């Protein structure tokens, strides 16, 4: 059975991937945080059930959200990304 809003979901994943790329390419962000963003992006763009992909990506980001070395603007970006992912999860 096809998922509802699958086109919108794919557009949202593309948008989230772009946001994660900004973090990945920001050299002022600590390496472990960029690595978690890269893991999240990889999971989102992989094959498989969309809900599992979204939950996995949220998990990677949740693991680093309280890192004391994270710049505040990056923390805000990650909160926004998690918020979008949570909304997508509710729509699937």
N, CA, C and O atoms as a CHARMM CRD file, in Angstrom:
* protein
*
  368
    1    1 UNK  N      0.84200  -1.16800   0.00000 PROA 1      0.00000
    2    1 UNK  CA     0.00000   0.00000   0.00000 PROA 1      0.00000
    3    1 UNK  C      0.89700   1.24400   0.00000 PROA 1      0.00000
    4    1 UNK  O      1.77600   1.36900   0.85300 PROA 1      0.00000
    5    2 UNK  N      0.68000   2.17600  -0.96200 PROA 2      0.00000
    6    2 UNK  CA     1.52700   3.35900  -1.01100 PROA 2      0.00000
    7    2 UNK  C      1.27700   4.29100   0.17300 PROA 2      0.00000
    8    2 UNK  O      0.16200   4.39700   0.68400 PROA 2      0.00000
    9    3 UNK  N      2.32800   4.94800   0.58100 PROA 3      0.00000
   10    3 UNK  CA     2.22400   5.89200   1.69400 PROA 3      0.00000
   11    3 UNK  C      1.56700   7.17600   1.20600 PROA 3      0.00000
   12    3 UNK  O      1.80400   7.61000   0.07800 PROA 3      0.00000
   13    4 UNK  N      0.74600   7.78000   2.04900 PROA 4      0.00000
   14    4 UNK  CA     0.17000   9.05800   1.70400 PROA 4      0.00000
   15    4 UNK  C      1.24700  10.12700   1.78800 PROA 4      0.00000
   16    4 UNK  O      2.17500  10.02500   2.59100 PROA 4      0.00000
   17    5 UNK  N      1.11900  11.15000   0.95700 PROA 5      0.00000
   18    5 UNK  CA     2.05100  12.27300   0.92800 PROA 5      0.00000
   19    5 UNK  C      3.49000  11.85400   0.63200 PROA 5      0.00000
   20    5 UNK  O      4.41900  12.51300   1.09800 PROA 5      0.00000
   21    6 UNK  N      3.70200  10.77300  -0.13200 PROA 6      0.00000
   22    6 UNK  CA     5.06300  10.31300  -0.37400 PROA 6      0.00000
   23    6 UNK  C      5.87400  11.34600  -1.15300 PROA 6      0.00000
   24    6 UNK  O      7.07500  11.48300  -0.91800 PROA 6      0.00000
   25    7 UNK  N      5.24300  12.07400  -2.07300 PROA 7      0.00000
   26    7 UNK  CA     5.93900  13.11500  -2.83100 PROA 7      0.00000
   27    7 UNK  C      6.38000  14.23600  -1.88100 PROA 7      0.00000
   28    7 UNK  O      7.52000  14.69500  -1.94200 PROA 7      0.00000
   29    8 UNK  N      5.47500  14.66600  -1.01100 PROA 8      0.00000
   30    8 UNK  CA     5.79400  15.71100  -0.03500 PROA 8      0.00000
   31    8 UNK  C      6.88800  15.23300   0.91000 PROA 8      0.00000
   32    8 UNK  O      7.79100  15.99800   1.24800 PROA 8      0.00000
   33    9 UNK  N      6.81800  14.00100   1.33000 PROA 9      0.00000
   34    9 UNK  CA     7.82500  13.45500   2.23200 PROA 9      0.00000
   35    9 UNK  C      9.20200  13.48100   1.58000 PROA 9      0.00000
   36    9 UNK  O     10.18600  13.84700   2.22200 PROA 9      0.00000
   37   10 UNK  N      9.27600  13.09500   0.31500 PROA 10     0.00000
   38   10 UNK  CA    10.56600  13.10600  -0.38500 PROA 10     0.00000
   39   10 UNK  C     11.10100  14.52300  -0.54200 PROA 10     0.00000
   40   10 UNK  O     12.30800  14.74400  -0.44600 PROA 10     0.00000
   41   11 UNK  N     10.20900  15.48600  -0.78400 PROA 11     0.00000
   42   11 UNK  CA    10.62700  16.89200  -0.86000 PROA 11     0.00000
   43   11 UNK  C     11.16300  17.34300   0.49500 PROA 11     0.00000
   44   11 UNK  O     12.18700  18.02100   0.56700 PROA 11     0.00000
   45   12 UNK  N     10.46400  16.96200   1.57300 PROA 12     0.00000
   46   12 UNK  CA    10.90700  17.31700   2.92200 PROA 12     0.00000
   47   12 UNK  C     12.25800  16.68300   3.24100 PROA 12     0.00000
   48   12 UNK  O     13.10400  17.31800   3.86900 PROA 12     0.00000
   49   13 UNK  N     12.46600  15.44900   2.81900 PROA 13     0.00000
   50   13 UNK  CA    13.75000  14.78100   3.06200 PROA 13     0.00000
   51   13 UNK  C     14.86700  15.51100   2.32200 PROA 13     0.00000
   52   13 UNK  O     15.96600  15.67100   2.85200 PROA 13     0.00000
   53   14 UNK  N     14.58700  15.95000   1.10900 PROA 14     0.00000
   54   14 UNK  CA    15.57900  16.71300   0.35100 PROA 14     0.00000
   55   14 UNK  C     15.92500  18.00200   1.09500 PROA 14     0.00000
   56   14 UNK  O     17.09400  18.37500   1.18700 PROA 14     0.00000
   57   15 UNK  N     14.90800  18.67800   1.62300 PROA 15     0.00000
   58   15 UNK  CA    15.13000  19.92300   2.36800 PROA 15     0.00000
   59   15 UNK  C     15.96100  19.65900   3.62400 PROA 15     0.00000
   60   15 UNK  O     16.90900  20.39200   3.90400 PROA 15     0.00000
   61   16 UNK  N     15.61400  18.62800   4.37300 PROA 16     0.00000
   62   16 UNK  CA    16.35000  18.28900   5.59100 PROA 16     0.00000
   63   16 UNK  C     17.79200  17.91600   5.23500 PROA 16     0.00000
   64   16 UNK  O     18.72100  18.27900   5.95700 PROA 16     0.00000
   65   17 UNK  N     17.98200  17.19800   4.13600 PROA 17     0.00000
   66   17 UNK  CA    19.33200  16.82500   3.70100 PROA 17     0.00000
   67   17 UNK  C     20.17200  18.06500   3.40900 PROA 17     0.00000
   68   17 UNK  O     21.36200  18.10400   3.72300 PROA 17     0.00000
   69   18 UNK  N     19.55000  19.07700   2.80700 PROA 18     0.00000
   70   18 UNK  CA    20.26400  20.32900   2.54100 PROA 18     0.00000
   71   18 UNK  C     20.65000  21.02800   3.84300 PROA 18     0.00000
   72   18 UNK  O     21.75200  21.56100   3.96600 PROA 18     0.00000
   73   19 UNK  N     19.73900  21.02100   4.80700 PROA 19     0.00000
   74   19 UNK  CA    20.03900  21.63000   6.10500 PROA 19     0.00000
   75   19 UNK  C     21.17600  20.89000   6.80300 PROA 19     0.00000
   76   19 UNK  O     22.05800  21.51000   7.39800 PROA 19     0.00000
   77   20 UNK  N     21.15000  19.55900   6.72700 PROA 20     0.00000
   78   20 UNK  CA    22.22500  18.76300   7.32900 PROA 20     0.00000
   79   20 UNK  C     23.54800  19.02000   6.62100 PROA 20     0.00000
   80   20 UNK  O     24.59800  19.03300   7.26300 PROA 20     0.00000
   81   21 UNK  N     23.51200  19.22600   5.30400 PROA 21     0.00000
   82   21 UNK  CA    24.73800  19.52400   4.54700 PROA 21     0.00000
   83   21 UNK  C     25.37300  20.81500   5.01800 PROA 21     0.00000
   84   21 UNK  O     26.59900  20.92600   5.04700 PROA 21     0.00000
   85   22 UNK  N     24.55700  21.79600   5.38800 PROA 22     0.00000
   86   22 UNK  CA    25.09900  23.05100   5.91000 PROA 22     0.00000
   87   22 UNK  C     25.93000  22.78900   7.16400 PROA 22     0.00000
   88   22 UNK  O     27.00700  23.36000   7.33500 PROA 22     0.00000
   89   23 UNK  N     25.42200  21.92200   8.03600 PROA 23     0.00000
   90   23 UNK  CA    26.15500  21.58700   9.26200 PROA 23     0.00000
   91   23 UNK  C     27.41400  20.79500   8.91900 PROA 23     0.00000
   92   23 UNK  O     28.48900  21.06600   9.45300 PROA 23     0.00000
   93   24 UNK  N     27.27500  19.81900   8.02800 PROA 24     0.00000
   94   24 UNK  CA    28.40700  18.96400   7.64300 PROA 24     0.00000
   95   24 UNK  C     29.55200  19.79500   7.05600 PROA 24     0.00000
   96   24 UNK  O     30.72300  19.50700   7.30500 PROA 24     0.00000
   97   25 UNK  N     29.21300  20.81600   6.28400 PROA 25     0.00000
   98   25 UNK  CA    30.23100  21.62600   5.60200 PROA 25     0.00000
   99   25 UNK  C     30.72400  22.81500   6.41200 PROA 25     0.00000
  100   25 UNK  O     31.58600  23.55800   5.94400 PROA 25     0.00000
  101   26 UNK  N     30.20200  23.01000   7.61100 PROA 26     0.00000
  102   26 UNK  CA    30.61000  24.11900   8.46800 PROA 26     0.00000
  103   26 UNK  C     31.80800  23.68100   9.30500 PROA 26     0.00000
  104   26 UNK  O     31.65800  22.89700  10.24200 PROA 26     0.00000
  105   27 UNK  N     32.97900  24.17800   8.97800 PROA 27     0.00000
  106   27 UNK  CA    34.21600  23.75400   9.65600 PROA 27     0.00000
  107   27 UNK  C     34.33400  24.28500  11.07600 PROA 27     0.00000
  108   27 UNK  O     35.23200  23.87700  11.81300 PROA 27     0.00000
  109   28 UNK  N     33.43000  25.20200  11.47800 PROA 28     0.00000
  110   28 UNK  CA    33.46800  25.67800  12.86300 PROA 28     0.00000
  111   28 UNK  C     32.71000  24.74000  13.80500 PROA 28     0.00000
  112   28 UNK  O     32.74200  24.91000  15.02400 PROA 28     0.00000
  113   29 UNK  N     32.02800  23.74800  13.22300 PROA 29     0.00000
  114   29 UNK  CA    31.28100  22.76300  14.01200 PROA 29     0.00000
  115   29 UNK  C     32.21800  21.59900  14.33900 PROA 29     0.00000
  116   29 UNK  O     32.91800  21.10600  13.45400 PROA 29     0.00000
  117   30 UNK  N     32.24100  21.15500  15.59800 PROA 30     0.00000
  118   30 UNK  CA    33.11600  20.02600  15.97100 PROA 30     0.00000
  119   30 UNK  C     32.86800  18.78000  15.10700 PROA 30     0.00000
  120   30 UNK  O     31.75800  18.52700  14.63900 PROA 30     0.00000
  121   31 UNK  N     33.93200  18.03100  14.92100 PROA 31     0.00000
  122   31 UNK  CA    33.92300  16.87000  14.02900 PROA 31     0.00000
  123   31 UNK  C     32.86700  15.83000  14.41100 PROA 31     0.00000
  124   31 UNK  O     32.22500  15.25700  13.53100 PROA 31     0.00000
  125   32 UNK  N     32.67900  15.58100  15.71000 PROA 32     0.00000
  126   32 UNK  CA    31.71000  14.55500  16.11600 PROA 32     0.00000
  127   32 UNK  C     30.27700  14.98200  15.76900 PROA 32     0.00000
  128   32 UNK  O     29.43400  14.13700  15.46600 PROA 32     0.00000
  129   33 UNK  N     30.00700  16.26300  15.81200 PROA 33     0.00000
  130   33 UNK  CA    28.67500  16.76900  15.48200 PROA 33     0.00000
  131   33 UNK  C     28.45300  16.69500  13.97700 PROA 33     0.00000
  132   33 UNK  O     27.37200  16.32400  13.52000 PROA 33     0.00000
  133   34 UNK  N     29.48000  17.04800  13.20900 PROA 34     0.00000
  134   34 UNK  CA    29.37800  16.90600  11.74600 PROA 34     0.00000
  135   34 UNK  C     29.19500  15.44700  11.35100 PROA 34     0.00000
  136   34 UNK  O     28.45500  15.14000  10.41700 PROA 34     0.00000
  137   35 UNK  N     29.87300  14.54300  12.06700 PROA 35     0.00000
  138   35 UNK  CA    29.74600  13.11300  11.77400 PROA 35     0.00000
  139   35 UNK  C     28.32100  12.62700  12.04300 PROA 35     0.00000
  140   35 UNK  O     27.77900  11.84600  11.26100 PROA 35     0.00000
  141   36 UNK  N     27.71200  13.08000  13.13400 PROA 36     0.00000
  142   36 UNK  CA    26.33600  12.69100  13.44500 PROA 36     0.00000
  143   36 UNK  C     25.37200  13.23900  12.39300 PROA 36     0.00000
  144   36 UNK  O     24.42000  12.56200  12.00800 PROA 36     0.00000
  145   37 UNK  N     25.61800  14.45000  11.93700 PROA 37     0.00000
  146   37 UNK  CA    24.78300  15.03600  10.88000 PROA 37     0.00000
  147   37 UNK  C     24.92700  14.22600   9.59000 PROA 37     0.00000
  148   37 UNK  O     23.95100  14.00200   8.87400 PROA 37     0.00000
  149   38 UNK  N     26.14200  13.79600   9.30800 PROA 38     0.00000
  150   38 UNK  CA    26.38300  12.98900   8.11000 PROA 38     0.00000
  151   38 UNK  C     25.68700  11.62400   8.21500 PROA 38     0.00000
  152   38 UNK  O     25.11600  11.13800   7.23800 PROA 38     0.00000
  153   39 UNK  N     25.73800  11.01000   9.40400 PROA 39     0.00000
  154   39 UNK  CA    25.03000   9.74400   9.62600 PROA 39     0.00000
  155   39 UNK  C     23.53100   9.92400   9.42000 PROA 39     0.00000
  156   39 UNK  O     22.88500   9.09800   8.77600 PROA 39     0.00000
  157   40 UNK  N     22.98100  10.99900   9.96400 PROA 40     0.00000
  158   40 UNK  CA    21.54700  11.27400   9.81200 PROA 40     0.00000
  159   40 UNK  C     21.17500  11.44000   8.35200 PROA 40     0.00000
  160   40 UNK  O     20.17800  10.89000   7.88400 PROA 40     0.00000
  161   41 UNK  N     21.98400  12.20200   7.64100 PROA 41     0.00000
  162   41 UNK  CA    21.72800  12.42700   6.21700 PROA 41     0.00000
  163   41 UNK  C     21.79300  11.11400   5.43700 PROA 41     0.00000
  164   41 UNK  O     20.96000  10.85800   4.56700 PROA 41     0.00000
  165   42 UNK  N     22.78700  10.28800   5.75400 PROA 42     0.00000
  166   42 UNK  CA    22.92800   9.00100   5.07400 PROA 42     0.00000
  167   42 UNK  C     21.73200   8.09400   5.31000 PROA 42     0.00000
  168   42 UNK  O     21.24900   7.44300   4.38400 PROA 42     0.00000
  169   43 UNK  N     21.25800   8.05100   6.53800 PROA 43     0.00000
  170   43 UNK  CA    20.10400   7.21900   6.87500 PROA 43     0.00000
  171   43 UNK  C     18.85300   7.73000   6.16200 PROA 43     0.00000
  172   43 UNK  O     18.07900   6.94100   5.61900 PROA 43     0.00000
  173   44 UNK  N     18.65800   9.03800   6.16400 PROA 44     0.00000
  174   44 UNK  CA    17.47100   9.60900   5.51000 PROA 44     0.00000
  175   44 UNK  C     17.43800   9.30700   4.02200 PROA 44     0.00000
  176   44 UNK  O     16.37000   9.08200   3.45300 PROA 44     0.00000
  177   45 UNK  N     18.60100   9.30200   3.39100 PROA 45     0.00000
  178   45 UNK  CA    18.67300   9.10000   1.94600 PROA 45     0.00000
  179   45 UNK  C     18.83500   7.63700   1.54900 PROA 45     0.00000
  180   45 UNK  O     18.99200   7.33200   0.36700 PROA 45     0.00000
  181   46 UNK  N     18.79800   6.73900   2.51300 PROA 46     0.00000
  182   46 UNK  CA    18.92600   5.31300   2.21100 PROA 46     0.00000
  183   46 UNK  C     17.56400   4.73600   1.80900 PROA 46     0.00000
  184   46 UNK  O     16.55100   5.43600   1.81000 PROA 46     0.00000
  185   47 UNK  N     17.56700   3.48100   1.47700 PROA 47     0.00000
  186   47 UNK  CA    16.32700   2.78700   1.13200 PROA 47     0.00000
  187   47 UNK  C     15.71400   2.20900   2.39900 PROA 47     0.00000
  188   47 UNK  O     16.40400   2.00300   3.39700 PROA 47     0.00000
  189   48 UNK  N     14.43600   1.95300   2.35100 PROA 48     0.00000
  190   48 UNK  CA    13.77100   1.33400   3.48600 PROA 48     0.00000
  191   48 UNK  C     12.55300   2.11000   3.91300 PROA 48     0.00000
  192   48 UNK  O     12.18000   3.10900   3.29700 PROA 48     0.00000
  193   49 UNK  N     11.94000   1.63700   4.97700 PROA 49     0.00000
  194   49 UNK  CA    10.73400   2.25000   5.50200 PROA 49     0.00000
  195   49 UNK  C     11.01600   3.67400   5.96100 PROA 49     0.00000
  196   49 UNK  O     11.97000   3.91600   6.70200 PROA 49     0.00000
  197   50 UNK  N     10.19200   4.61100   5.52500 PROA 50     0.00000
  198   50 UNK  CA    10.41000   6.02300   5.81000 PROA 50     0.00000
  199   50 UNK  C     10.36900   6.31400   7.30800 PROA 50     0.00000
  200   50 UNK  O     11.15900   7.11900   7.80100 PROA 50     0.00000
  201   51 UNK  N      9.46300   5.67100   8.03300 PROA 51     0.00000
  202   51 UNK  CA     9.37500   5.92000   9.47300 PROA 51     0.00000
  203   51 UNK  C     10.63300   5.46800  10.19800 PROA 51     0.00000
  204   51 UNK  O     11.08400   6.13200  11.13200 PROA 51     0.00000
  205   52 UNK  N     11.19900   4.35300   9.77800 PROA 52     0.00000
  206   52 UNK  CA    12.43900   3.85100  10.38600 PROA 52     0.00000
  207   52 UNK  C     13.58700   4.80000  10.06700 PROA 52     0.00000
  208   52 UNK  O     14.40700   5.09900  10.93500 PROA 52     0.00000
  209   53 UNK  N     13.65100   5.27700   8.82200 PROA 53     0.00000
  210   53 UNK  CA    14.70800   6.21100   8.42100 PROA 53     0.00000
  211   53 UNK  C     14.62200   7.50500   9.23000 PROA 53     0.00000
  212   53 UNK  O     15.63800   8.01800   9.70000 PROA 53     0.00000
  213   54 UNK  N     13.40700   8.02800   9.38900 PROA 54     0.00000
  214   54 UNK  CA    13.22600   9.27000  10.13800 PROA 54     0.00000
  215   54 UNK  C     13.59200   9.06100  11.60900 PROA 54     0.00000
  216   54 UNK  O     14.29000   9.88700  12.19700 PROA 54     0.00000
  217   55 UNK  N     13.12500   7.96400  12.20300 PROA 55     0.00000
  218   55 UNK  CA    13.42600   7.68000  13.61600 PROA 55     0.00000
  219   55 UNK  C     14.92700   7.51900  13.84200 PROA 55     0.00000
  220   55 UNK  O     15.46100   7.99200  14.84600 PROA 55     0.00000
  221   56 UNK  N     15.60100   6.85900  12.91900 PROA 56     0.00000
  222   56 UNK  CA    17.05500   6.67200  13.04300 PROA 56     0.00000
  223   56 UNK  C     17.78000   8.01100  12.96800 PROA 56     0.00000
  224   56 UNK  O     18.70100   8.27300  13.74100 PROA 56     0.00000
  225   57 UNK  N     17.35600   8.85500  12.03000 PROA 57     0.00000
  226   57 UNK  CA    17.98500  10.16900  11.89100 PROA 57     0.00000
  227   57 UNK  C     17.77900  10.99800  13.15700 PROA 57     0.00000
  228   57 UNK  O     18.71000  11.65300  13.62500 PROA 57     0.00000
  229   58 UNK  N     16.58200  10.97300  13.70500 PROA 58     0.00000
  230   58 UNK  CA    16.29900  11.69200  14.95000 PROA 58     0.00000
  231   58 UNK  C     17.18400  11.15300  16.07600 PROA 58     0.00000
  232   58 UNK  O     17.69400  11.92000  16.89200 PROA 58     0.00000
  233   59 UNK  N     17.36000   9.84300  16.11400 PROA 59     0.00000
  234   59 UNK  CA    18.19900   9.22700  17.14000 PROA 59     0.00000
  235   59 UNK  C     19.63400   9.72600  17.09300 PROA 59     0.00000
  236   59 UNK  O     20.21800  10.04400  18.12800 PROA 59     0.00000
  237   60 UNK  N     20.20900   9.79700  15.88200 PROA 60     0.00000
  238   60 UNK  CA    21.58600  10.29900  15.74500 PROA 60     0.00000
  239   60 UNK  C     21.68600  11.74600  16.23400 PROA 60     0.00000
  240   60 UNK  O     22.64400  12.11500  16.91400 PROA 60     0.00000
  241   61 UNK  N     20.69300  12.55500  15.88000 PROA 61     0.00000
  242   61 UNK  CA    20.72300  13.96500  16.27400 PROA 61     0.00000
  243   61 UNK  C     20.47200  14.13700  17.76800 PROA 61     0.00000
  244   61 UNK  O     21.07000  15.00600  18.40200 PROA 61     0.00000
  245   62 UNK  N     19.59600  13.31800  18.33000 PROA 62     0.00000
  246   62 UNK  CA    19.33500  13.37800  19.77800 PROA 62     0.00000
  247   62 UNK  C     20.58600  13.04200  20.58800 PROA 62     0.00000
  248   62 UNK  O     20.80400  13.58800  21.67000 PROA 62     0.00000
  249   63 UNK  N     21.40100  12.13900  20.05200 PROA 63     0.00000
  250   63 UNK  CA    22.61600  11.73300  20.76400 PROA 63     0.00000
  251   63 UNK  C     23.60000  12.88600  20.95200 PROA 63     0.00000
  252   63 UNK  O     24.38400  12.88100  21.90200 PROA 63     0.00000
  253   64 UNK  N     23.56700  13.87500  20.05500 PROA 64     0.00000
  254   64 UNK  CA    24.56100  14.95000  20.12800 PROA 64     0.00000
  255   64 UNK  C     23.98300  16.29400  20.53700 PROA 64     0.00000
  256   64 UNK  O     24.72800  17.25700  20.71600 PROA 64     0.00000
  257   65 UNK  N     22.68600  16.37300  20.68700 PROA 65     0.00000
  258   65 UNK  CA    22.04200  17.67600  20.90700 PROA 65     0.00000
  259   65 UNK  C     22.54100  18.38300  22.16700 PROA 65     0.00000
  260   65 UNK  O     22.54000  19.61300  22.21600 PROA 65     0.00000
  261   66 UNK  N     22.95800  17.64700  23.16600 PROA 66     0.00000
  262   66 UNK  CA    23.42000  18.26400  24.41800 PROA 66     0.00000
  263   66 UNK  C     24.93100  18.35400  24.53300 PROA 66     0.00000
  264   66 UNK  O     25.46100  18.56700  25.62300 PROA 66     0.00000
  265   67 UNK  N     25.62800  18.19400  23.41600 PROA 67     0.00000
  266   67 UNK  CA    27.08400  18.29400  23.42000 PROA 67     0.00000
  267   67 UNK  C     27.49100  19.71900  23.82600 PROA 67     0.00000
  268   67 UNK  O     27.08300  20.68300  23.17800 PROA 67     0.00000
  269   68 UNK  N     28.28500  19.85800  24.88500 PROA 68     0.00000
  270   68 UNK  CA    28.64700  21.19900  25.35700 PROA 68     0.00000
  271   68 UNK  C     29.52700  21.98200  24.37800 PROA 68     0.00000
  272   68 UNK  O     29.63000  23.20500  24.48400 PROA 68     0.00000
  273   69 UNK  N     30.15600  21.29700  23.43700 PROA 69     0.00000
  274   69 UNK  CA    31.02500  21.97100  22.46400 PROA 69     0.00000
  275   69 UNK  C     30.28000  22.47100  21.23700 PROA 69     0.00000
  276   69 UNK  O     30.87400  23.08800  20.35300 PROA 69     0.00000
  277   70 UNK  N     28.98600  22.20600  21.18200 PROA 70     0.00000
  278   70 UNK  CA    28.21900  22.59200  20.01000 PROA 70     0.00000
  279   70 UNK  C     27.94100  24.09700  20.01900 PROA 70     0.00000
  280   70 UNK  O     27.47600  24.63500  21.02400 PROA 70     0.00000
  281   71 UNK  N     28.22400  24.77700  18.90300 PROA 71     0.00000
  282   71 UNK  CA    27.86600  26.19700  18.82400 PROA 71     0.00000
  283   71 UNK  C     26.34700  26.36100  18.93600 PROA 71     0.00000
  284   71 UNK  O     25.58900  25.51500  18.46100 PROA 71     0.00000
  285   72 UNK  N     25.91600  27.44400  19.56100 PROA 72     0.00000
  286   72 UNK  CA    24.49000  27.64800  19.80300 PROA 72     0.00000
  287   72 UNK  C     23.69000  27.68600  18.49000 PROA 72     0.00000
  288   72 UNK  O     22.59000  27.13500  18.43000 PROA 72     0.00000
  289   73 UNK  N     24.22200  28.32300  17.44600 PROA 73     0.00000
  290   73 UNK  CA    23.48600  28.37700  16.18400 PROA 73     0.00000
  291   73 UNK  C     23.31900  26.99000  15.57500 PROA 73     0.00000
  292   73 UNK  O     22.31200  26.72100  14.92000 PROA 73     0.00000
  293   74 UNK  N     24.29000  26.11200  15.78300 PROA 74     0.00000
  294   74 UNK  CA    24.18000  24.74400  15.27900 PROA 74     0.00000
  295   74 UNK  C     23.13000  23.98000  16.07500 PROA 74     0.00000
  296   74 UNK  O     22.36200  23.20000  15.51300 PROA 74     0.00000
  297   75 UNK  N     23.09900  24.20500  17.37900 PROA 75     0.00000
  298   75 UNK  CA    22.08700  23.56200  18.21900 PROA 75     0.00000
  299   75 UNK  C     20.68700  23.97100  17.74100 PROA 75     0.00000
  300   75 UNK  O     19.78200  23.14000  17.67200 PROA 75     0.00000
  301   76 UNK  N     20.52000  25.25000  17.41400 PROA 76     0.00000
  302   76 UNK  CA    19.23600  25.73700  16.91300 PROA 76     0.00000
  303   76 UNK  C     18.89100  25.08700  15.57800 PROA 76     0.00000
  304   76 UNK  O     17.74100  24.71500  15.34400 PROA 76     0.00000
  305   77 UNK  N     19.88400  24.94900  14.70400 PROA 77     0.00000
  306   77 UNK  CA    19.65600  24.27700  13.41800 PROA 77     0.00000
  307   77 UNK  C     19.19000  22.83800  13.64400 PROA 77     0.00000
  308   77 UNK  O     18.25500  22.37500  12.99100 PROA 77     0.00000
  309   78 UNK  N     19.83800  22.14100  14.56200 PROA 78     0.00000
  310   78 UNK  CA    19.49400  20.74600  14.81900 PROA 78     0.00000
  311   78 UNK  C     18.09700  20.64300  15.42700 PROA 78     0.00000
  312   78 UNK  O     17.33100  19.75000  15.06300 PROA 78     0.00000
  313   79 UNK  N     17.75600  21.54500  16.35100 PROA 79     0.00000
  314   79 UNK  CA    16.40100  21.54200  16.90300 PROA 79     0.00000
  315   79 UNK  C     15.37400  21.71300  15.79400 PROA 79     0.00000
  316   79 UNK  O     14.34500  21.03800  15.77700 PROA 79     0.00000
  317   80 UNK  N     15.66600  22.62500  14.86600 PROA 80     0.00000
  318   80 UNK  CA    14.74000  22.84600  13.74700 PROA 80     0.00000
  319   80 UNK  C     14.62400  21.60600  12.86400 PROA 80     0.00000
  320   80 UNK  O     13.52800  21.25400  12.42700 PROA 80     0.00000
  321   81 UNK  N     15.73400  20.95200  12.60500 PROA 81     0.00000
  322   81 UNK  CA    15.73000  19.73900  11.77900 PROA 81     0.00000
  323   81 UNK  C     14.93000  18.64300  12.47400 PROA 81     0.00000
  324   81 UNK  O     14.10700  17.98100  11.84200 PROA 81     0.00000
  325   82 UNK  N     15.16400  18.44700  13.76800 PROA 82     0.00000
  326   82 UNK  CA    14.42800  17.42200  14.52100 PROA 82     0.00000
  327   82 UNK  C     12.93700  17.73700  14.50500 PROA 82     0.00000
  328   82 UNK  O     12.11200  16.83000  14.38900 PROA 82     0.00000
  329   83 UNK  N     12.59000  19.00200  14.61900 PROA 83     0.00000
  330   83 UNK  CA    11.19000  19.41100  14.58900 PROA 83     0.00000
  331   83 UNK  C     10.54000  19.04300  13.25300 PROA 83     0.00000
  332   83 UNK  O      9.42400  18.52400  13.22500 PROA 83     0.00000
  333   84 UNK  N     11.23500  19.31100  12.15700 PROA 84     0.00000
  334   84 UNK  CA    10.72300  18.95000  10.82200 PROA 84     0.00000
  335   84 UNK  C     10.58000  17.43700  10.70500 PROA 84     0.00000
  336   84 UNK  O      9.57900  16.94400  10.18400 PROA 84     0.00000
  337   85 UNK  N     11.57700  16.70100  11.18900 PROA 85     0.00000
  338   85 UNK  CA    11.52200  15.24300  11.12000 PROA 85     0.00000
  339   85 UNK  C     10.37000  14.68700  11.95200 PROA 85     0.00000
  340   85 UNK  O      9.68200  13.76300  11.52000 PROA 85     0.00000
  341   86 UNK  N     10.16000  15.24000  13.13400 PROA 86     0.00000
  342   86 UNK  CA     9.04300  14.79400  13.97700 PROA 86     0.00000
  343   86 UNK  C      7.70700  15.05100  13.28400 PROA 86     0.00000
  344   86 UNK  O      6.79500  14.22700  13.35100 PROA 86     0.00000
  345   87 UNK  N      7.60200  16.19100  12.62500 PROA 87     0.00000
  346   87 UNK  CA     6.37200  16.51400  11.90000 PROA 87     0.00000
  347   87 UNK  C      6.17900  15.53700  10.74600 PROA 87     0.00000
  348   87 UNK  O      5.06300  15.07700  10.50800 PROA 87     0.00000
  349   88 UNK  N      7.24400  15.21800  10.03200 PROA 88     0.00000
  350   88 UNK  CA     7.16900  14.26200   8.92400 PROA 88     0.00000
  351   88 UNK  C      6.73900  12.89200   9.44400 PROA 88     0.00000
  352   88 UNK  O      5.94100  12.19800   8.81400 PROA 88     0.00000
  353   89 UNK  N      7.27800  12.51600  10.59600 PROA 89     0.00000
  354   89 UNK  CA     6.96000  11.22200  11.19700 PROA 89     0.00000
  355   89 UNK  C      5.46400  11.12800  11.50500 PROA 89     0.00000
  356   89 UNK  O      4.85400  10.07200  11.33200 PROA 89     0.00000
  357   90 UNK  N      4.88400  12.22900  11.95700 PROA 90     0.00000
  358   90 UNK  CA     3.46500  12.26900  12.25700 PROA 90     0.00000
  359   90 UNK  C      2.59400  12.21300  11.01300 PROA 90     0.00000
  360   90 UNK  O      1.42800  11.82800  11.09200 PROA 90     0.00000
  361   91 UNK  N      3.14300  12.59100   9.87200 PROA 91     0.00000
  362   91 UNK  CA     2.38800  12.61800   8.62300 PROA 91     0.00000
  363   91 UNK  C      2.42400  11.28600   7.87900 PROA 91     0.00000
  364   91 UNK  O      1.59800  11.04700   6.99900 PROA 91     0.00000
  365   92 UNK  N      3.37500  10.41500   8.22700 PROA 92     0.00000
  366   92 UNK  CA     3.49600   9.15300   7.47700 PROA 92     0.00000
  367   92 UNK  C      2.59200   8.09100   8.03500 PROA 92     0.00000
  368   92 UNK  O      2.56700   6.97100   7.52500 PROA 92     0.00000
